[in-house]
Amino acid sequence: MRTLLFIVGGLFLFGLLVVTTPRSDRERVARTCLAFLVLWLVVTLGNLYYGVTKAGYSLGEELPIALLIFLPPAIPAAILWVKNRTA
């Protein structure tokens, strides 16, 4: 359940950032997507760290969960970043 909350929260945060960024400025959209990717990686690594140090899971147990948390919000952000980055 906690994993699902992280995924939904990440998708919601990404959607909120995209909606509040003017779509006419492609460079700003690209920067927003890149900033989200970095922020979401930090959140995911923080959750991984918590799971290993506090919850008692091994790194091997937590790594697939970290990928499951990171990828669903990161994939649309990466796609939108690639589409809007300037050459």
RODO-2510 file (C-alpha; in nm, 4 decimals, decimal comma):
residues 87
     n   res          X          Y          Z
     1     m     0,0000     0,0000     0,0000
     2     r     0,2847     0,2375     0,0826
     3     t     0,4425     0,1723    -0,2572
     4     l     0,1172     0,2565    -0,4323
     5     l     0,0919     0,5810    -0,2355
     6     f     0,4436     0,6779    -0,3446
     7     i     0,3627     0,6055    -0,7099
     8     v     0,0348     0,7982    -0,7029
     9     g     0,2029     1,0819    -0,5136
    10     g     0,4807     1,1021    -0,7709
    11     l     0,2383     1,1046    -1,0611
    12     f     0,0303     1,3712    -0,8881
    13     l     0,3370     1,5863    -0,8195
    14     f     0,4544     1,5561    -1,1785
    15     g     0,1092     1,6431    -1,3093
    16     l     0,0900     1,9427    -1,0786
    17     l     0,4292     2,0695    -1,1951
    18     v     0,3394     2,0261    -1,5619
    19     v     0,0017     2,1955    -1,5272
    20     t     0,1556     2,4977    -1,3526
    21     t     0,4333     2,5366    -1,6126
    22     p     0,3484     2,7434    -1,9218
    23     r     0,3428     2,5004    -2,2147
    24     s     0,4347     2,7718    -2,4623
    25     d     0,7877     2,7855    -2,3179
    26     r     0,9407     2,4526    -2,4189
    27     e     1,2672     2,5200    -2,2377
    28     r     1,0844     2,5824    -1,9109
    29     v     0,8831     2,2615    -1,9508
    30     a     1,2066     2,0698    -2,0132
    31     r     1,3691     2,2230    -1,7035
    32     t     1,0637     2,1415    -1,4952
    33     c     1,0734     1,7790    -1,6102
    34     l     1,4447     1,7529    -1,5366
    35     a     1,3998     1,9095    -1,1931
    36     f     1,1197     1,6633    -1,1205
    37     l     1,3390     1,3699    -1,2243
    38     v     1,6143     1,4792    -0,9873
    39     l     1,3673     1,5444    -0,7050
    40     w     1,1931     1,2113    -0,7584
    41     l     1,5271     1,0288    -0,7590
    42     v     1,6110     1,1890    -0,4234
    43     v     1,2709     1,0876    -0,2832
    44     t     1,3161     0,7323    -0,4101
    45     l     1,6673     0,7043    -0,2702
    46     g     1,5411     0,8411     0,0626
    47     n     1,2732     0,5735     0,0719
    48     l     1,5348     0,3111    -0,0174
    49     y     1,7617     0,4351     0,2611
    50     y     1,4751     0,4248     0,5100
    51     g     1,3770     0,0745     0,4069
    52     v     1,7307    -0,0573     0,4495
    53     t     1,8327     0,1272     0,7670
    54     k     1,5104     0,1610     0,9641
    55     a     1,2635    -0,0978     0,8344
    56     g     1,5170    -0,3789     0,8305
    57     y     1,4937    -0,4841     0,4661
    58     s     1,8010    -0,5848     0,2717
    59     l     1,9230    -0,3846    -0,0248
    60     g     1,8258    -0,6740    -0,2519
    61     e     1,4695    -0,6596    -0,1213
    62     e     1,4393    -0,2817    -0,1453
    63     l     1,5989    -0,2237    -0,4854
    64     p     1,3082    -0,3648    -0,6914
    65     i     1,0649    -0,1611    -0,4828
    66     a     1,2741     0,1509    -0,5431
    67     l     1,2586     0,0890    -0,9168
    68     l     0,8847     0,0306    -0,8944
    69     i     0,8448     0,3612    -0,7111
    70     f     1,0783     0,5582    -0,9404
    71     l     0,9825     0,4421    -1,2890
    72     p     0,6065     0,5125    -1,3264
    73     p     0,6395     0,8883    -1,2575
    74     a     0,9854     0,9146    -1,4182
    75     i     0,8929     0,7644    -1,7557
    76     p     0,6379     1,0324    -1,8559
    77     a     0,8702     1,3019    -1,7193
    78     a     1,1601     1,1699    -1,9263
    79     i     0,9446     1,1479    -2,2396
    80     l     0,8203     1,5040    -2,1951
    81     w     1,1748     1,6231    -2,1232
    82     v     1,3063     1,4672    -2,4450
    83     k     1,0207     1,6181    -2,6474
    84     n     1,0743     1,9699    -2,5108
    85     r     1,4490     2,0071    -2,4723
    86     t     1,6060     2,2558    -2,7068
    87     a     1,8700     2,1478    -2,9541
***
